[in-house]
Amino acid sequence: MSIKNLISRVLSVGTLFLSWSAGSAFGLEPQTLVNFKLSPGTVTGNLVEGPDGNFYGTTTHGGPFGSGSIFRVTPSGILTTLISDQANPAAGLVVGNDGLLYGMTGAGGLFGWGTFFRMTTTAVLTNFAVLDGVNGGNPQFSLVLGGDGNFYGTSAEGGTNSLGAVFRVTPGGVVTALASFAFVRCASNMLSSC
């Protein structure tokens, strides 16, 4: 059985399970690996398979200080909390071209709007950039690795209109706002994001 043939899912504050991919001789019945039972916290986002074959994810809450955690789950279901108290990691991790795990926090950093971090599979974590409110703030979704080797994401706050932004961050820590969200007046004369 190859992990490459498996699809992983995490249900918020629930269960991590693997289901066989379509066309598999094993059918589509999920196999429960871990039941979080409110620990290590509220699981957000998808899992990512690390270069070591293990799965990595984040929780926005939980841990000893209630500020979230970064965890590893082996293909056999052994759950290990690697980092806790990381200012609410936002929505999962992505593997960079260098094999490191990259992610964001929804708070913290110099301006309180969130940080960017990279981590080895042995839990050596380095914060390498911050959101400052102008380039975005309070990110809620995972980063995406672009074909140019940079990371792209969105934030729920910040930007020139304080309504969120689309940003790029280089592995070297340069954050650039690419666009800011704005509300427009719709035909119904109600404010919305139509």
N, C-alpha and C positions, 0 to 999 in steps of 0.2 A: 504494500500500500504506500503510495507516494503522497506526501502532503500537498504537492502541486495539484493533485486531483481532488482536493477537498476545498470546500467553501466554508469560511468561518463566519459566525454571527455572534453578536453579543446583545442580549436584551437588557435594557436599563435595570439596574439593581436586580438582576435575575440570574440568568444562566448563560454560560458560554457553551456552545455546542458546535459540532462539526456535522455537516451533511455531505453525503457523497455527491459528486457532480453528476449531471444528467448523462446517461449513457453508461454509467458505472454498473458493473455486475452486482453491486451491493444495494441497488435501489436508492431511494431518497429518504430513508428513515434517519432522523438526526440521532447522533450519539452525544449524550450529555458529558461534558468534560469537567465543568466546574459550576457549582451553584454558589453565587456570591453571598447570599443571605445578608445583604447590607454591608458586607466587608469584602474588598477594601474600600468600597464607596459606590457612588453612582457612576456606572460605566457609561462613557460617552464615545461615540464614533465607532468606526470599524477597527478591527485588529489589523496589524501589519505583520507580515512574516519577515523576520530579521535575517541577516546573512548567515546566522548560525542555525536556522531552521526552526527556531522558537517563535512564538507569537507575542507581540507587545501591544499594550493598550494603556489608556489613561482613565482615571476617574476624576470627576470635578469636585467631589466631596469625599469625605472619609479620611482615613489615615489618623494618626495620633493627634493632629492639630485641626482636623476637619477641612483641610485645604487641598485635598486631592492627593492622588498618587500616580505613579507610573509602575506598571506591573508586567511580568512575563508569565506566559503559560506555555508549558512544554506540550508537544503533540499528545503526550499521555495524560495530560490534565493536571500537572503539578503547578500550582499557582505560587508565585513569589512576588512580594511587593519589593520593588527596587529602590524607589524614591518616594518619600512622602513629604507633605508640607511644601508643595511646589506652586502655591498661589493659583490653584484651580486650573490644571492643564486643560486646554480646550480641544476637545473632539478628536483625539487620536494622534498618531504619529505617521511619518512618512520616511522611507529609507532614501537617503541622499546618494549621489553618485559615488561618494567616498565610503559608503557602507555604514555610515552613522545614522542614528535615528534622530529626526528633527521634529520639533513640535513648538507649540505656543502656550502661553498661560493667558487666562482671561483677565488677570489683574497682576499687580506687582510691577516691579521695575522702577526706574528712576522717577517716572511721571505717574505711575499707578495704572497705566492703560494696558499693560501686558508686556511680556517678554518673549523672545525667541530663544530656544535652547537646542543643543545637540547633545546626544548621549551615546556612549558606547554600549554594547550589549552586556558589559560588566558594570554598568551603572555609574560610569564617570560622566557627570553632567556639567556642561558649560553653558552659561547664558551668554549669547553673543550679540544680541541687539534688543532694542526696546521700541515699543510704540509710544509716540509722544502726544497723541491726540490729533495732531495735524495729519500725520500719515496713517491714522487709524487708531482704534481703541476698542478694548473688550472683544477680541476675536472669539467666535463661537464655532467655527468649522475648521476642519483639517487643512493644512497646507497642501499644495499640489506642486510636485516637482515638474518644472518646465523642461522642454527639450534643450534650453540654453544653460541648464544646470542651476538656474535660480529657482526660488520658491515663490509661489503666488498664493494669495489668500484674500479673505474679506473680513471686515470687522463690523460689529453691530453699532458701534459708535465712532466718534471722531470724524476726521475728514473736514473739508472746508465748510460743510453744512451741518456738521455734528450729527449726521444721520448714517454714518458708516462709510467705509472706503474699500476700494480694491487696491492692493499693494503688492509690491515685489520686494523680496529680501534676498540679498546675495549671501552665499555661504560665508563671505567675509564680514557680514553685518551691516551692509548699506541697505536701508529701508527707503523705498520710494513709493509715494502715493501715486497711483495711476489714474484713478477716478474717484469721485466722491458721489455718494447717493444724494438725491434730492426728492422732495415731495412735489408733486404737481397738482394743480386744481383740475379735477375731472369734470366732465359734462354735468354730473349730478351736483356740482358745486361743493362736494365734500373733499376734504383733504385725504389723499391716499397715495399709494405708490403705483398708480395705474399707468 
